Amino acid sequence: MLNETSQLLSDSVEKIFSDHVTKDCIISAEKGEWPESLWNEVIENGLNLVLVPENLGGVGGSWFDAGILFKAIGRYQAPIPLAENIVAGYLLGLGEVPFPENSIITLLDGELQLSDNKLSGVSHRTPFGNHSTHGVAIIGDNSKSKLVLVPILDNSTSDDKNIALESRSNIEFKDVEALHVIDVDFSSDLILKIGALMRSCQIAGGLESLLDQSVRYANERIQFGRPIAKFQAIQQELAVLATHVAASGVAADYASSSMDDGGDELAIASAKSRVDDAISICASIAHQVHGAIGFTYEHGLHFSTRRLWSWRAEYGSGGYWAKILGEKAVSNGADNFWPSITSGKI
């Protein structure tokens, strides 16, 4: 059940995305045009600050609140780095660093070194790197980690994209002066974990879009004098699709709630593994229901499926997280296997 804050966020993002995330908006973004009006609406409503503490000027919301926004991004295929900025705001909040004004922040990962507060190295396939003004990285190991906020300089990015035509550029840093360097007591793999949660929720939302489009098309497409949704074979396929969509949504919601309760790793690993399995099945069914039209650029189905195929490989594939689950379950021993499942903690 949604609380007042969650309901307000849900209503706000639905209104903004339904008004601004049109087919033309997505196509323009895929051609490299920045969706200024959409981004401005998101910023004016403070959606990027949902995980920023109130004392730093944010909403002070929960991970469940953030999950609502992540899923909406996937459902509408919103071509902006809102998810990345929400996560960046959370990381900065942990270091008591205010969210920079008039900024677009991305998450950095790769061969990065910090020396005398200057960052060097390359952040590989950085989400929306071409559009970002700042980057956040965690450098180090375990208790020696440092949270770094750094500007992204002009001409430091490559022009690369994923198959959804979202910016995934390499960003090169050469002794770039960091704006903030904060000693933190969390692990350097935190971005990997919360990135996997972020993508799991986006994928869950994208799968909802597949189901909605498939059901709508099956009811509109007439064959042999009646909608194809009346045929038992199509009904069976749609039922399978709906089952996987529901299971993925629950897994993503649980992972978000689990972050708020502090028992995150098992839930995140389970969610990323679950949605990864669902993508192959659901995308196949959706394209079969749509027939040849689903593969055309003119139809909207591919906006969902191309993003799903791209997102599942980021922040650890389903196979990677399944391996993590298996290794931890084995190392904990048979006696702890069931208690770890029921407690939600590995």
C-alpha positions as CSV (number, residue, x, y, z in Angstrom):
1,M,0.0,0.0,0.0
2,L,1.4,3.4,-1.0
3,N,1.9,6.1,1.7
4,E,1.3,9.7,1.0
5,T,4.8,10.4,-0.3
6,S,4.8,7.3,-2.5
7,Q,1.4,8.2,-4.0
8,L,2.4,11.8,-4.7
9,L,5.6,10.6,-6.5
10,S,3.6,8.0,-8.5
11,D,1.0,10.6,-9.5
12,S,3.7,13.1,-10.5
13,V,5.8,10.8,-12.6
14,E,2.8,9.4,-14.4
15,K,1.5,12.9,-15.3
16,I,4.9,14.1,-16.5
17,F,5.8,11.0,-18.5
18,S,2.3,10.7,-20.0
19,D,2.5,14.3,-21.1
20,H,6.1,14.4,-22.3
21,V,7.4,10.9,-23.2
22,T,5.8,10.6,-26.6
23,K,7.0,8.5,-29.5
24,D,8.5,11.6,-31.2
25,C,10.3,12.4,-27.9
26,I,11.9,9.0,-27.8
27,I,12.8,9.0,-31.5
28,S,14.4,12.5,-31.2
29,A,16.4,11.3,-28.2
30,E,17.6,8.3,-30.1
31,K,18.9,10.7,-32.8
32,G,20.9,12.5,-30.1
33,E,18.6,15.4,-29.2
34,W,18.4,16.2,-25.5
35,P,14.7,16.2,-24.3
36,E,15.0,19.5,-22.5
37,S,11.3,20.0,-21.6
38,L,11.0,16.5,-20.2
39,W,14.2,16.9,-18.1
40,N,13.1,20.4,-16.8
41,E,9.7,19.0,-15.7
42,V,11.5,16.2,-13.8
43,I,13.9,18.7,-12.1
44,E,11.2,21.2,-11.2
45,N,9.2,18.5,-9.5
46,G,12.3,17.3,-7.6
47,L,12.0,13.7,-8.8
48,N,15.8,13.4,-9.1
49,L,16.1,14.2,-5.4
50,V,13.9,11.4,-4.0
51,L,16.7,9.7,-2.1
52,V,18.5,12.9,-1.1
53,P,18.0,13.6,2.7
54,E,15.8,16.5,3.6
55,N,18.6,18.3,5.4
56,L,20.4,18.5,2.0
57,G,17.4,19.8,0.2
58,G,16.0,16.5,-1.0
59,V,12.7,14.6,-0.6
60,G,14.1,12.2,2.0
61,G,12.1,9.3,0.4
62,S,12.6,5.6,0.6
63,W,14.1,3.1,-1.8
64,F,10.5,1.9,-2.4
65,D,9.7,5.4,-3.5
66,A,12.7,5.3,-5.9
67,G,11.5,2.0,-7.2
68,I,8.2,3.5,-8.2
69,L,10.1,6.1,-10.4
70,F,12.5,3.4,-11.8
71,K,9.6,1.3,-12.9
72,A,7.9,4.3,-14.5
73,I,11.1,5.0,-16.5
74,G,11.0,1.5,-17.9
75,R,7.3,1.5,-18.5
76,Y,7.4,4.7,-20.5
77,Q,11.0,4.3,-21.9
78,A,11.8,7.8,-20.7
79,P,15.0,8.8,-22.5
80,I,16.6,10.7,-19.6
81,P,19.1,9.7,-16.9
82,L,16.6,10.1,-14.0
83,A,17.4,6.7,-12.5
84,E,21.1,7.4,-12.5
85,N,20.6,10.9,-10.9
86,I,18.4,9.4,-8.2
87,V,21.2,6.8,-7.4
88,A,23.8,9.5,-7.5
89,G,21.8,11.6,-5.1
90,Y,21.7,8.7,-2.7
91,L,25.4,8.2,-2.8
92,L,26.1,11.9,-2.3
93,G,23.7,11.9,0.6
94,L,25.7,9.1,2.3
95,G,28.7,11.5,2.1
96,E,26.7,14.5,3.2
97,V,27.5,16.1,-0.1
98,P,24.8,18.5,-1.5
99,F,23.4,17.7,-5.0
100,P,25.1,20.2,-7.4
101,E,22.6,22.7,-8.9
102,N,21.9,22.7,-12.6
103,S,23.7,19.3,-13.0
104,I,23.1,16.0,-14.7
105,I,25.0,13.3,-12.9
106,T,26.1,9.9,-14.1
107,L,27.6,6.9,-12.4
108,L,31.3,6.2,-13.1
109,D,32.8,2.8,-13.3
110,G,36.1,1.5,-14.7
111,E,39.9,2.0,-14.4
112,L,39.8,5.0,-12.1
113,Q,42.6,6.3,-9.8
114,L,42.6,9.1,-7.3
115,S,45.8,11.0,-6.5
116,D,45.9,14.3,-4.6
117,N,42.2,14.7,-5.1
118,K,42.7,14.4,-8.9
119,L,40.9,11.7,-10.9
120,S,42.5,9.8,-13.8
121,G,41.4,6.9,-15.9
122,V,38.5,5.8,-18.1
123,S,34.9,5.2,-17.1
124,H,33.6,2.6,-19.6
125,R,30.2,2.6,-21.2
126,T,29.0,5.4,-18.9
127,P,25.1,5.8,-18.9
128,F,24.2,9.1,-20.6
129,G,27.8,10.2,-20.4
130,N,27.4,12.5,-23.4
131,H,24.7,14.5,-21.6
132,S,26.1,14.6,-18.1
133,T,27.9,17.4,-16.3
134,H,29.2,15.5,-13.3
135,G,30.1,11.9,-12.3
136,V,30.0,10.0,-9.0
137,A,32.5,7.2,-8.3
138,I,33.4,5.0,-5.4
139,I,37.1,4.3,-5.4
140,G,39.0,2.0,-3.1
141,D,38.3,-1.2,-1.2
142,N,36.0,-1.9,1.8
143,S,36.5,0.6,4.7
144,K,39.1,2.6,2.7
145,S,36.7,3.6,0.0
146,K,36.3,7.2,-1.1
147,L,33.3,8.8,-2.6
148,V,34.2,11.2,-5.4
149,L,32.2,13.9,-7.2
150,V,34.0,15.1,-10.3
151,P,33.1,17.4,-13.2
152,I,32.9,15.9,-16.7
153,L,34.9,18.1,-19.0
154,D,34.1,19.0,-22.6
155,N,35.6,16.7,-25.3
156,S,36.4,14.0,-22.7
157,T,33.6,11.6,-23.9
158,S,33.4,9.2,-26.8
159,D,30.2,8.9,-28.9
160,D,29.0,5.4,-28.2
161,K,25.5,4.0,-27.7
162,N,23.8,0.8,-26.7
163,I,21.3,-1.0,-28.9
164,A,18.5,1.1,-27.5
165,L,20.5,4.1,-28.8
166,E,21.0,5.5,-25.3
167,S,24.4,7.2,-24.7
168,R,27.0,4.8,-23.3
169,S,30.2,6.7,-23.8
170,N,33.6,6.2,-22.4
171,I,34.8,9.1,-20.3
172,E,38.5,9.8,-20.0
173,F,39.8,11.7,-16.9
174,K,43.3,13.2,-16.9
175,D,44.1,14.7,-13.5
176,V,40.7,16.2,-13.2
177,E,40.3,18.0,-9.9
178,A,37.5,16.4,-7.8
179,L,34.8,18.7,-6.4
180,H,34.4,16.5,-3.3
181,V,36.4,13.5,-2.0
182,I,34.8,11.9,1.1
183,D,36.1,9.0,3.1
184,V,33.2,6.4,3.4
185,D,32.8,3.2,5.2
186,F,30.9,1.2,2.6
187,S,32.2,-1.2,0.0
188,S,33.4,-0.1,-3.4
189,D,30.9,-2.5,-5.0
190,L,27.9,-0.5,-3.7
191,I,27.3,1.1,-7.1
192,L,27.2,-2.4,-8.6
193,K,24.5,-3.5,-6.1
194,I,22.3,-0.4,-6.3
195,G,22.8,-0.2,-10.0
196,A,21.5,-3.8,-10.3
197,L,18.5,-2.8,-8.2
198,M,17.9,0.3,-10.4
199,R,18.0,-1.8,-13.6
200,S,15.8,-4.5,-12.1
201,C,13.1,-2.0,-11.4
202,Q,13.4,-0.4,-14.9
203,I,13.2,-3.8,-16.5
204,A,10.1,-4.7,-14.4
205,G,8.5,-1.5,-15.7
206,G,9.6,-2.3,-19.3
207,L,8.0,-5.7,-19.0
208,E,4.8,-4.1,-18.0
209,S,4.9,-2.1,-21.2
210,L,5.4,-5.3,-23.2
211,L,2.3,-6.8,-21.6
212,D,0.1,-3.7,-22.1
213,Q,1.1,-3.4,-25.8
214,S,0.6,-7.1,-26.5
215,V,-2.8,-7.3,-24.9
216,R,-3.9,-4.1,-26.6
217,Y,-2.7,-5.3,-30.0
218,A,-4.2,-8.8,-29.6
219,N,-7.6,-7.2,-28.9
220,E,-7.3,-4.8,-31.9
221,R,-5.9,-7.3,-34.5
222,I,-8.7,-9.0,-36.4
223,Q,-8.0,-12.4,-38.0
224,F,-10.6,-14.8,-39.4
225,G,-13.3,-12.4,-38.3
226,R,-12.4,-12.0,-34.7
227,P,-9.6,-10.5,-32.5
228,I,-6.6,-12.7,-32.2
229,A,-7.0,-12.4,-28.4
230,K,-10.0,-14.8,-28.7
231,F,-7.8,-17.6,-29.9
232,Q,-6.7,-20.0,-27.1
233,A,-3.1,-20.2,-28.3
234,I,-2.7,-16.4,-28.0
235,Q,-4.5,-16.4,-24.6
236,Q,-2.1,-19.0,-23.4
237,E,0.9,-17.0,-24.5
238,L,-0.4,-13.8,-23.0
239,A,-1.1,-15.7,-19.7
240,V,2.6,-16.8,-19.6
241,L,3.7,-13.2,-20.4
242,A,1.5,-11.8,-17.6
243,T,2.9,-14.4,-15.1
244,H,6.5,-13.4,-15.7
245,V,5.6,-9.7,-15.6
246,A,3.9,-10.1,-12.2
247,A,6.7,-12.1,-10.8
248,S,9.3,-9.6,-12.0
249,G,7.4,-6.7,-10.5
250,V,7.1,-8.4,-7.1
251,A,10.9,-9.3,-7.2
252,A,11.8,-5.7,-8.0
253,D,9.4,-4.2,-5.3
254,Y,10.8,-6.6,-2.7
255,A,14.4,-5.6,-3.6
256,S,13.5,-2.0,-3.2
257,S,11.8,-2.6,0.2
258,S,14.6,-4.8,1.3
259,M,17.1,-1.9,0.8
260,D,15.0,0.1,3.2
261,D,15.3,-2.7,5.7
262,G,19.0,-3.2,5.3
263,G,18.9,-6.7,3.8
264,D,19.6,-5.9,0.3
265,E,22.0,-8.3,-1.4
266,L,19.9,-11.5,-1.5
267,A,16.8,-9.5,-2.8
268,I,18.8,-7.6,-5.4
269,A,20.5,-10.7,-6.7
270,S,17.2,-12.5,-6.8
271,A,15.5,-9.6,-8.6
272,K,18.2,-9.2,-11.3
273,S,18.2,-12.9,-11.9
274,R,14.4,-13.1,-12.1
275,V,14.0,-10.2,-14.5
276,D,16.8,-11.5,-16.7
277,D,15.0,-14.8,-17.1
278,A,11.8,-13.0,-17.9
279,I,13.2,-10.8,-20.6
280,S,14.0,-13.6,-23.0
281,I,10.6,-15.2,-22.6
282,C,8.5,-12.0,-22.5
283,A,10.2,-10.3,-25.5
284,S,9.8,-13.5,-27.5
285,I,6.1,-13.7,-26.7
286,A,5.4,-10.0,-27.3
287,H,7.1,-10.1,-30.8
288,Q,5.2,-13.3,-31.7
289,V,1.9,-11.8,-30.7
290,H,2.6,-8.7,-32.8
291,G,3.9,-10.6,-35.8
292,A,6.1,-8.9,-38.3
293,I,4.9,-5.4,-37.4
294,G,6.6,-5.6,-34.0
295,F,10.0,-5.6,-35.7
296,T,9.4,-2.4,-37.6
297,Y,10.8,0.9,-36.4
298,E,7.4,2.6,-37.0
299,H,5.8,0.4,-34.3
300,G,6.5,1.2,-30.6
301,L,7.3,-2.3,-29.4
302,H,11.0,-2.2,-30.0
303,F,11.4,0.9,-27.8
304,S,10.7,-1.5,-24.9
305,T,12.5,-4.6,-26.1
306,R,15.7,-2.9,-27.1
307,R,16.0,-1.3,-23.7
308,L,15.3,-4.5,-22.0
309,W,18.0,-6.3,-23.9
310,S,20.4,-3.5,-23.1
311,W,19.6,-3.1,-19.4
312,R,19.9,-6.8,-18.5
313,A,23.6,-6.7,-19.3
314,E,24.4,-3.8,-17.1
315,Y,25.4,-3.9,-13.4
316,G,25.8,-7.7,-13.6
317,S,23.8,-10.0,-15.8
318,G,21.3,-12.4,-14.4
319,G,23.8,-15.1,-14.7
320,Y,26.4,-13.1,-12.7
321,W,23.9,-12.6,-9.8
322,A,22.7,-16.2,-9.9
323,K,26.3,-17.3,-9.5
324,I,26.7,-14.9,-6.5
325,L,23.5,-16.4,-5.0
326,G,24.7,-20.0,-5.5
327,E,28.2,-19.4,-4.1
328,K,26.9,-17.7,-1.0
329,A,24.3,-20.4,-0.4
330,V,26.9,-23.1,-0.7
331,S,29.4,-21.3,1.5
332,N,26.8,-20.8,4.2
333,G,26.0,-24.6,4.4
334,A,22.9,-26.6,4.1
335,D,21.6,-25.8,7.6
336,N,21.5,-22.0,6.8
337,F,20.0,-22.4,3.3
338,W,16.3,-22.1,4.3
339,P,16.7,-19.5,7.0
340,S,18.6,-17.3,4.6
341,I,15.6,-17.5,2.2
342,T,13.0,-16.8,4.8
343,S,15.0,-14.0,6.4
344,G,15.9,-12.3,3.1
345,K,19.6,-12.1,4.1
346,I,22.5,-14.2,2.8
